[in-house]
Amino acid sequence: MVNIRTLQSFIESGTTPEILFWVGCAGSYDERAQRVSKAFANILEKANVSFAILGAEEGCTGDPAKRAGNEFLFQMQAMQNIEVLNGYGVSKIVTACPHCYNTLKNEYPNLGGNYDVIHHTQFINELLNDGRLAIEGGAFAGKKITYHDSCYLGRSNGIYEAPRMVMERLDADLVEMKRCKTNGFCCGAGGAQMFKEAENGKKEVNVERAEEAINTGADIIAVNCPFCMTMMRDGTKHFEKENEVQVLDIAELINHQL
């Protein structure tokens, strides 16, 4: 069991962690996303990274409110978080949610929150490159993995290579979907669409994307986002492929090989 400490406990003991792990709403409360949080925390411990979480002091970044058009609520949520972060003197944040990543990195500075924000796939890649983390092969031998680029990590922030560099270290065959990287296709949850009823149309966005992933013949759909995780899992269930095609976060893939 990983010993996870709050930032407050570090400060009280007169020490400072290397990074703040921003868990996010999904990573904290969604049962499936919690497994990703635990996997990433285990990776950090194996790499001897000193990290803390805010615990009850962490609030929603405000991303869903902003995407839904409620700028006032977004700024309220953001200012509360910024007050806490600045109060602790936080400088480096790592998060497993591209929505949190994009908001903390690109929108908080306008409100006085300036931090070095890193996505967990980037950080895992750094740990592997620096030799702080080593993985053993074998777990995915003979498996095909296709990777879904999340919108906020990919097209919004241009991060395509770090996740792929991590997966290249696995003993699996990485197969790309036709729509990938700069031409990637949304899972259907972004822009707060996750929280509203579907609009009229011929096909759900996540069904379209899941079909594309399944058609690669992959055994595993790799994701880097809790929103994408939910939508791709629902897509595999739509095609009754949930027992044949796994949907796993990159952190889970790496943690499985530790």
Buried (B, 14 or more C-beta within 10 A) or exposed (E): EEEBBBBBEBBEEEEBBEBBBBBBBBBBEBEEBBBBBBBBBBBBBBBEBEBBBBBEBBBBBBBBBBBBEBEEBBBEBBBBBBEBBEEBEBEBBBBBBBBBBBBBBEBBEEBEBBBEBBBBBBBBBBBBEEEEBEBEEEBBEEBBBBBBBBBBBBBBBEBBEBBBBBBEBBBBBBEEBEBBBEEBBBBBBBBBBBEEEEEEEEEBBBBBBBBBBBEBEBBBBBBBBBBBBBBBBBBBEBEEBBEEBBBBBBBBBBBEBB
